[in-house]
Amino acid sequence: MGRSEKSGLAGRTLAHYRIGNALGAGGMGEVFRASDTRLGRDVALKILPPEMAGDADRLARFQREARAVAALNHPNVVTLYSVEEAEGIHFITMELIEGEALDRMIPAGGLQAERIVEIAGAIAEALTAAHDKGIVHRDLKPANVMVTTEGRVKVLDFGLAKEFGAVGTSDATVTSPTTPASPGRTEAGVVMGTPAYMSPEQVSGRALDHRTDIFSLGVLLHEMATGRRPFEAASSAELISAILRDQPPSVLELRPELPVDLARVIRRCLEKDPRHRVQTARDVSNEFRELARLSARGEAAPQSSGSTGSGMGRAGRGEAKPDSSSVRADEGFWVAVLPFKYSGSNAELAALAEGLTDDIITGLSRFSYLRVIARSSTARYAQQAVDVRGAAKELGARYVMEGSIRQAGGKIRITVQLVDSVSGAHLWAETYERTFSSEAIFELQDELVPRIVSSVADMHGVLPRSMSETLRSRAPEQLSPYEAVLRSFAYYERYTPEELTAARAALEAAVQKSPAYADAWAMLSNLSAQDYVHGYDLQANALENAATTARRAVQLGPSNHLAYYALAQVLSYQKEYDSLRDAIERAVALNPMDGNSVAHLGELLLYSGNAERGMELATRAKQLNPNDPGWYWYADFYHAFSQADYRSALSFALKVKLREIRWRRCLLRQLPGSLERAM
């Protein structure tokens, strides 16, 4: 299909996508705005080039790569939804970003230091998430970085350049020049990546690893700092020569007011030899986190001699900003996970302690309503005795999780506890005893981390319960939008119309104050759905309101699992089962550690006729939280009852431990009279 034919797609429907206007084109295909009529959301739809679609081997490799990229779940990575084919046209669908590309934001003299640190830190976090999954970008450049209208940084096209370029035996690529006719464009079939941003190993066709992205990030940083690329030339050969041999000038030569540490990071990213560069994106991220911390504390980062100061680290009128821990304490409800303690000499157990800490922080961060302090801020407590309340005060955290590992022969005991630093109360504690094998460390982490995270973080978890109870006594108009979301969880501990009314009032005020806050819209939808299901009749059109607010949440938060959880409920009640399954799988993929949503979504799948997948999710939910709420057994009851296994149905009904016994009686009424009397 040629370019002109593809452009004729505007206004057509392709599968269940209604194609809108073209957004742009490049070597990786033409991109359109489109509407997903199943899920009611706007997407970016990219048509694959004909040379890709016509080569079965390359298409298969691309699809495998795309599946890996689709598994990325990070707020700074543009989400890839699907790889599809319809009417002979191969295409991918992605999160639609409303905003501006970074290449259009960089002025001639470069960005302000504070803005560089903010954007670069987000890009480094995106690279970290990708590299942890074994995905290398290969085409990092300003045109592949978007800044949304809300100011969030999003990186596009992770890993997708690989199958668009010509791949040699080393799996490296050959490059073509950036010319005035095609500035900053990736030429399919000739180049993988954009020459001006490529590493020495990339332009010379050598094998690549994640460090090629570090070099490209250095080029991007240099351009953000100075408004100019570090390597410029009139021809392809001269450009490649410059990348391989020339030492770029320090950014301080053009911008002497910039912090010396910023210049140092840029210089280290641009080292020719990958061994001499900053070795990981996480290291780069930590550098920018430290620069941001200095800024927040009002400590000006060191600057070059003769500098008049960039203003970095200073608030307006020369006033220092408050310490970041003080800011967190004022905001309230921050969660810190201290490094797990192991005092023995077994290196594998030390690695397990570190892995548990990292994975729990990552797991908690999947819950959009939790504010989790970064690992780099808590790492200093790894080698010292810690007073939990003292550490909480230093970090500005209200809730602190700590853990320890002890070994006796071939067995280990892992103890975890969660403390409210304000009251000093131990909110939750658990001990896990396991047989230890150094070959099964990852399996052990994969078993324990989801249990720990789900128990404390899901909607019925310890943290939401504590937070919502703290806020229940405050009037709705006194709550911040974030507090309104936390307060809404109190409804799920009571299930009363009065509680729903109070929660809804706070959320309605929240979306007035912060109309782009996806969590608030999602919880509004959830409460409207509760109004509809339980017949409270608090709204004239509860289901319609639930649908409208759910789709608003998805539009604002395309990577927000609460939004898709809300949408799935609406689609279930509207009996739109095809779209329901898509929404459920998206919600589960975004947060597989949310026992509450996994249980409920499994139940909805079961009701829709997909018993196998529904029971799979219902079973998974009970594994996530062994102390599950009683209603997690609804799916088991319904499944047994539908199979005429009434005795099993009775046993499951008796496991429903809700405070309001009328729920259990509703289940029992569905059983034959003989078994109902058996109670």
FENCORKA-V609021 format. One record per backbone hydrogen bond with DSSP energy under -1.0 kcal/mol. NH is the residue of the N-H (numbers start at 1). CO is the residue of the C=O. If there is no record, write none. Layout:
<<NH,CO> <NH,CO>>
This chain:
<<6,2> <7,3> <9,6> <10,7> <11,19> <12,9> <14,17> <17,14> <18,35> <19,12> <20,33> <23,31> <24,31> <26,29> <29,26> <31,24> <32,45> <33,21> <34,43> <35,18> <36,41> <37,16> <40,36> <41,36> <43,34> <44,94> <45,32> <46,92> <47,30> <48,90> <53,49> <54,50> <55,52> <59,55> <60,56> <61,57> <62,58> <63,59> <64,60> <65,61> <66,62> <67,63> <68,64> <69,65> <70,66> <72,69> <77,74> <78,155> <81,93> <82,93> <84,91> <86,89> <89,86> <91,84> <92,46> <93,82> <94,44> <95,79> <100,147> <102,145> <104,101> <105,102> <106,102> <110,107> <111,224> <116,112> <117,113> <118,114> <119,115> <120,116> <121,117> <122,118> <123,119> <124,120> <125,121> <126,122> <127,123> <128,124> <129,125> <130,126> <131,127> <132,128> <133,130> <134,131> <135,130> <144,141> <145,142> <146,154> <147,100> <148,152> <149,98> <151,148> <154,146> <155,76> <156,144> <165,161> <168,172> <171,168> <185,182> <189,164> <190,187> <191,187> <197,194> <198,195> <203,199> <204,200> <205,202> <206,201> <212,209> <213,210> <215,211> <216,212> <217,213> <218,214> <219,215> <220,216> <221,217> <222,218> <223,219> <224,220> <225,221> <226,222> <227,223> <239,235> <240,236> <241,237> <242,238> <243,239> <244,240> <245,241> <246,242> <253,250> <255,251> <258,255> <260,302> <263,259> <264,260> <265,261> <266,262> <267,263> <268,264> <269,265> <270,266> <271,268> <276,273> <284,280> <285,281> <286,282> <287,283> <288,284> <289,285> <290,286> <291,287> <292,288> <293,289> <294,290> <295,291> <296,292> <297,293> <299,294> <307,304> <314,311> <315,319> <318,315> <319,316> <327,323> <328,324> <329,325> <330,326> <331,327> <332,328> <335,371> <336,399> <338,401> <341,403> <350,346> <351,347> <352,348> <353,349> <354,350> <355,351> <356,352> <357,353> <358,354> <359,355> <360,356> <361,357> <362,358> <363,359> <364,360> <365,361> <366,363> <367,364> <370,367> <373,335> <377,374> <379,375> <381,378> <382,379> <391,387> <392,388> <393,389> <394,390> <395,391> <396,392> <397,392> <398,334> <399,334> <400,419> <401,336> <402,417> <404,415> <405,341> <406,413> <408,411> <411,408> <412,434> <413,406> <414,432> <415,404> <416,430> <417,402> <418,428> <419,400> <420,425> <421,398> <424,420> <427,418> <428,418> <430,416> <432,414> <434,412> <436,410> <440,437> <444,440> <445,441> <446,442> <447,443> <448,444> <449,445> <452,448> <453,449> <454,450> <455,451> <456,452> <457,453> <458,454> <461,458> <462,455> <463,456> <465,461> <466,462> <467,463> <468,464> <469,465> <470,466> <471,467> <472,468> <474,471> <478,475> <479,476> <484,480> <485,481> <486,482> <487,483> <488,484> <489,486> <490,487> <491,488> <493,490> <494,491> <495,491> <500,496> <501,497> <502,498> <503,499> <504,500> <505,501> <506,502> <507,503> <508,504> <509,505> <510,506> <511,507> <513,509> <514,510> <517,514> <518,516> <521,517> <522,518> <523,519> <524,520> <525,521> <526,522> <527,523> <528,524> <529,525> <530,526> <531,527> <532,528> <533,529> <534,530> <536,531> <545,541> <546,542> <547,543> <548,544> <549,545> <550,546> <551,547> <552,548> <553,549> <554,550> <555,551> <556,552> <557,553> <560,557> <564,560> <565,561> <566,562> <567,563> <568,564> <569,565> <570,566> <571,567> <572,568> <573,569> <574,570> <575,572> <576,571> <577,575> <580,576> <581,577> <582,578> <583,579> <584,580> <585,581> <586,582> <587,583> <588,584> <589,585> <590,586> <591,587> <594,591> <595,593> <598,594> <599,595> <600,596> <601,597> <602,598> <603,599> <604,600> <605,601> <606,602> <607,603> <608,604> <609,606> <610,605> <611,609> <614,610> <615,611> <616,612> <617,613> <618,614> <619,615> <620,616> <621,617> <622,618> <623,619> <624,620> <625,621> <628,625> <632,629> <633,630> <634,631> <637,633> <638,634> <639,635> <640,636> <641,637> <642,638> <643,639> <644,641> <645,640> <646,644> <649,645> <650,646> <651,647> <652,648> <653,649> <654,650> <656,653> <663,660> <665,661> <666,662> <667,663> <668,664> <669,665> <670,667> <671,668> <676,672> <677,673> <679,676>>
